[in-house]
Amino acid sequence: MIVCWLVIHFGFVATTALKGKYPTALIALFVGPVAFVAALRLARPTSPWARHRYSPEKLERARERAERFDARWGRYRARWDDAVGGTPTG
């Protein structure tokens, strides 16, 4: 029974990662409901999921949503990325 739940959970996590939401997929590994919700939401427009499965209308919706998200959270994401991976030089 538990193996069945784990397979379903990791399926949601894999779907989340294919949708280009890598930080969310990492959180979803440990928090089950996050995996379910993230698997249902729109993919990032540059993800493999969006490129292969979305119609032009849905891809445009995903682009608009990503732009709004990045405008709001992009600077915090950049700070987090720099803290974890180091500030780029060059």
C-alpha positions in Angstrom: 0.0 0.0 0.0 2.7 2.5 0.9 4.7 1.6 -2.2 1.7 2.5 -4.3 1.4 5.9 -2.6 5.2 6.5 -3.1 4.9 5.7 -6.8 2.0 8.2 -7.2 3.9 10.8 -5.1 7.0 10.5 -7.2 4.9 10.7 -10.4 3.6 14.0 -9.2 7.2 15.2 -8.4 8.4 14.1 -11.8 5.5 15.9 -13.5 6.4 19.0 -11.5 10.0 18.8 -12.6 9.0 18.3 -16.3 6.9 21.4 -16.0 10.1 23.4 -15.2 9.4 24.1 -11.6 12.6 22.7 -10.1 12.5 24.5 -6.7 8.9 23.4 -6.2 9.8 19.8 -7.2 12.5 19.8 -4.5 10.0 21.0 -1.9 7.4 18.5 -3.2 9.8 15.6 -2.5 9.2 16.2 1.2 5.7 17.8 1.3 3.1 15.7 -0.5 0.3 18.2 -1.1 2.7 20.5 -2.8 3.5 17.8 -5.4 -0.2 17.4 -6.2 -1.0 21.1 -6.6 2.2 21.8 -8.6 1.5 18.9 -11.0 -1.9 20.4 -11.7 -0.8 24.0 -12.3 0.5 25.5 -15.6 4.0 24.7 -16.7 6.8 27.2 -17.3 6.7 28.2 -20.9 10.3 27.0 -21.6 9.7 23.6 -20.0 9.6 20.3 -22.0 6.0 19.8 -20.9 4.9 23.1 -22.3 6.8 22.8 -25.6 5.3 19.3 -26.3 1.8 19.5 -24.8 0.5 23.0 -25.0 -1.5 24.7 -27.8 -0.4 28.2 -28.8 -3.2 29.7 -26.7 -2.2 27.8 -23.5 1.5 28.5 -24.2 0.7 32.2 -24.3 -1.2 31.9 -21.0 1.9 30.2 -19.5 4.1 33.0 -20.8 1.9 35.7 -19.3 1.8 33.9 -15.9 5.6 33.4 -15.9 6.2 37.1 -16.6 4.0 38.1 -13.7 5.6 35.6 -11.4 9.2 36.6 -12.5 8.3 40.3 -12.1 7.2 39.7 -8.5 9.7 37.0 -7.4 12.6 37.2 -9.8 14.9 39.3 -7.7 14.4 37.0 -4.6 15.0 34.0 -6.8 18.3 35.6 -8.1 19.4 36.3 -4.5 18.6 32.7 -3.5 20.5 31.3 -6.6 23.5 33.5 -5.8 23.5 32.4 -2.1 23.3 28.7 -3.0 25.5 28.7 -6.1 27.7 31.8 -5.7 27.4 35.1 -7.5 28.4 34.9 -11.2 31.6 36.6 -12.2 32.8 37.6 -15.6 
